């Protein structure tokens, strides 16, 4: 009986850590203000996609600004640079209501900070 109780406790612990990890991964899902426009980040399978919000407040799925995956407690992937007209490497972390993005292009790095709208 004692072994069953231990196994049950271990199973509960594993399930709770998985649920917490999922919540952590999904905290990036929101509408973010970039300072110039708003971007909605949502989840498709294991990827986090960001599309700009148009003037009517609707997501524009034809323009993909971000394409990220959650790895090692951060989101990594690509961000579209309108100024350069190409995709650049990006690493993101959520801190409170701020999305901190480190963008790298070859040997140059740029830090961006977006603010959660909702």
N, C-alpha and C positions, 0 to 999 in steps of 0.2 A: 504493500500500500504506500509505503514511504517513497518508493521509486516512482510510482505513478504520480504522486504529488510533485516530485522534483521535475518529472517530464512535463507535467502540466504547467508548472511555473516557468520552465524554460520556453515552452511553446508560446505562452502569453508574452514573455519578454521579447522574443523574436518578432512576433506579430506587432507589438507596440513600437518597436524600433523601425519596422518597415513602414508603418503608418506615419510616424514622425518624419521619416526621410521623405516620404511622398509629399507631406505638407510643406517641407522645406523646399523641395524641388519646384512646387507649384506656386510659391510665393512671388514668382516673377510674373505670373499671370495677372495682368491689369492693363489699364490705359495709362500711359506715361507721357508727360509733357517734356519735350526735348528743348524747350525754349523757343523753337521756331514752329513746331507743329506737334501734334499728338500722335502717338503710336500705340496700337493695341497689340499686346503680346498674348498669345493663346497657345494651347498645346494640341499637336497633331501627332498621335502615336507617341514616340519618345523624343520628338523635336518640339522646340518652342519657336514659333513663327511670329514675326512682328510686321504688321502692315500699318500704313498711315491711315489716319481718320480724316475723311473728307469734310467739307464745309457743312454737310447735313448731319454730321456726327456718326457716319457709317464707315465701317472698315472697307478699305479699297484692296481687295484680294489680288488685284493685278500687279501691285507693286509690293515686293517683298523687301523689307528693310533689314530684318534680322532672321537668321536661321541658326539656332543654337541647340546644343545638347547639354544635359546636366552631367558633369563629370567631376569627381573629387571635390564636391561641395561648392562648385561654381558652374556657371554656364559658359560654354566655349563654342565658338563657331565663326560665323561671318556676319559682317554688317556692311550695308551698302553705303558707299560714300558718294553722295550726289556731286560733290565738288570734284572728285577724281573720276567719277563715272565708272567705278569698279567696286568689287567686293574686297574687304580688308578683314584680317583676323581680329577677333574680339573675344575678350573675357569679361564676364559680368558677375557682379555680386550685389545682392540686395542688402541694404542697411537701413532699416526702418522704412521710411517712405521714399528712399532714394535708391536709384539704380546706378551703380558705379560701373562704368564701361571703360576698359583699357583697350584702345584700338592700336594695332601695330601695322605698319607698312614698311617692310624691310627693316631698316635700323631705326626708324622713327616711331615713337610711341606718343599717343595723345590720350588724355583722360577726359571722359565726358561724365556728366552727372544729370540724370533725368529724374523728375519728380512724379510720384504716383498721383494720378488724378482721382481714381476711385479704388 
